[in-house]
Amino acid sequence: MQVSVADAKNKLPELIKAVEDGEPVTICRRGLPVVDIVRTKKPAPRKIKLGRLKGKIKVLDPDWWKPMTDEEVEDFLSGRG
């Protein structure tokens, strides 16, 4: 299939679908072929490596997730904490 640049601009999703279905698509400018749209090779799935950050994270306060006490809230609001 050959299409003009203007048609390719207006019909890009359709052209991509045609290429996915195995049809070669060439985009032409002033009747001269300038670009071929080709299907890429299927990318290799990335292997997930668990534990990559093990030993790289320091927990400074293991109770960081606990709510603040009333005294800590007062200190925080008064600017003392």
C-alpha positions as CSV (number, residue, x, y, z in Angstrom):
1,M,0.0,0.0,0.0
2,Q,1.3,3.5,-0.9
3,V,-0.1,6.6,0.7
4,S,0.7,10.3,0.6
5,V,2.1,12.1,3.6
6,A,-1.2,13.9,4.0
7,D,-3.1,10.7,3.9
8,A,-0.7,9.1,6.3
9,K,-1.2,12.0,8.7
10,N,-4.9,11.6,8.6
11,K,-5.0,7.8,8.7
12,L,-2.1,6.8,11.0
13,P,-4.1,4.5,13.2
14,E,-5.5,2.6,10.2
15,L,-2.0,2.3,8.7
16,I,-0.5,1.0,11.9
17,K,-3.3,-1.6,12.0
18,A,-2.5,-2.6,8.4
19,V,1.1,-3.1,9.2
20,E,0.2,-5.1,12.3
21,D,-1.8,-7.3,9.9
22,G,1.2,-7.9,7.7
23,E,0.5,-5.4,4.9
24,P,3.6,-3.2,3.9
25,V,2.9,0.5,3.9
26,T,5.0,3.1,2.0
27,I,4.6,6.8,2.5
28,C,5.3,8.9,-0.5
29,R,6.0,12.6,-1.0
30,R,5.1,14.0,-4.5
31,G,4.8,10.4,-5.7
32,L,8.2,9.3,-4.5
33,P,8.6,6.7,-1.7
34,V,10.2,8.2,1.3
35,V,9.3,6.0,4.3
36,D,8.4,2.4,4.8
37,I,6.4,1.5,7.9
38,V,7.4,-1.9,9.1
39,R,6.4,-4.0,12.1
40,T,9.0,-4.1,14.8
41,K,10.2,-7.3,16.2
42,K,8.4,-8.3,19.4
43,P,10.4,-6.9,22.3
44,A,11.9,-9.4,24.7
45,P,10.0,-9.3,28.0
46,R,12.0,-7.6,30.8
47,K,12.9,-10.0,33.5
48,I,12.0,-8.6,36.9
49,K,14.8,-8.8,39.4
50,L,13.5,-8.8,42.9
51,G,15.5,-7.4,45.8
52,R,17.5,-4.9,43.8
53,L,17.4,-2.3,46.6
54,K,18.2,-4.8,49.4
55,G,20.8,-3.2,51.6
56,K,20.5,0.2,49.9
57,I,17.7,1.6,52.0
58,K,18.3,2.8,55.5
59,V,15.3,3.1,57.9
60,L,16.1,5.9,60.3
61,D,13.0,5.5,62.4
62,P,11.2,2.2,62.3
63,D,8.1,3.8,63.8
64,W,7.8,6.5,61.2
65,W,4.4,5.4,60.1
66,K,2.8,5.7,63.6
67,P,0.6,8.7,64.4
68,M,2.2,11.6,66.3
69,T,1.5,12.0,70.0
70,D,-0.4,15.1,71.1
71,E,2.9,16.5,72.5
72,E,4.6,15.9,69.2
73,V,1.8,17.7,67.4
74,E,2.0,20.7,69.7
75,D,5.8,20.9,69.3
76,F,5.4,20.7,65.5
77,L,2.7,23.4,65.4
78,S,4.7,25.7,67.6
79,G,7.8,25.3,65.6
80,R,9.8,23.6,68.3
81,G,10.0,20.2,66.5
